[in-house]
Amino acid sequence: MATLRRLSDGAGDSGARVVSIRWKKDRTFDRIEGSRPIVGNSMLVGSVSARTYSRQDYWLTTPVTEILEERKNYVKFRTENSIYELKY
């Protein structure tokens, strides 16, 4: 299970679903490209299926602009408007 947290306020999510989403130029879905942050892609982390009585099922970031730090089970990255930590 992975945990994604925005450093400014601790918001984010955790769960078994961890995907890097590639967008087309018109910002519509293109494809999933693995489970690690890639510059230009958004990260989606959360539940594989809908959670019962939960306020959210997943967290989707804006596109990644820079990878700040990367280790085996950890990635710190900047998006268009925030900095996140992703722990596996």
N, C-alpha and C positions, 0 to 999 in steps of 0.2 A: 504494500500500500504506500502511496506517495502523499506528500504534504506540500502544498503550494501556499506561500504566505507573502503578502505585500509588506515590505519593510516599514513603510510609513505609518501603518495603522494595524497591522496583523491580520487584515482581512484576507480571505482565500478559502480554500477547501482542501479536503483530503479524500482519497478513495483509490479504488483499483483501476479506474479509467484514467490513463495518462497518455495524451496524444498531442503531437505537433501538427497543427493544421496549416496547410499551404492555401493561400488565397489567390484568386485570379486578379488581374489588373482592375476589374470593376468591383473588387472586394466581395465577390461571391465565392463559395466553397469550391476548392479545386480538388484537394486530396489530403489524406493523412500520410505523414512522412516520419513514422517512428514515434518514439516516446521521450526524446530529449529536445531541449530548445534549439531551434535553428533560426538564425537571423532572417527576418522577413515573415516567419510563421508566428501564429498565436499558439499558446499552450492552453489546453483544456484538461482540468483535473477534477475528478469527482466520482460520483456513483456510476456504476455500469448500467443500473436501471433506476427508475424513479424511486426516491425515498418517500416513505409514508410519513405524512404530517411534518415534513421538513420545509423550511423556508427557501431552500435551494437544493438543486441536484448536482450542480457543478460550478466551476469558476472558469471563465474564459478571459484570457489576457488580450490586450491589444498586441499588434505585431512586435516581435523582439527586434531591438535595434543593436544590441551589443551583448556579448557573453562576457561577464566581468570576472568570473571564477568558475572553474570546473574541476571536480574530483569524481571519483568512482560513483559515489552515492549522493552527490550534491552538485547543484548548479545555481549560481547567482547570476541574474541577468537583468538588463534594462529593457523596458518596452517603450512605446511611444510616450507613455506618461507615468511610469512607475518603475520601481526596482523590486524584484522578487527573489525569493529563495525557494528552490525546489529540492526536497529531500526524498530519496527513494528508500 
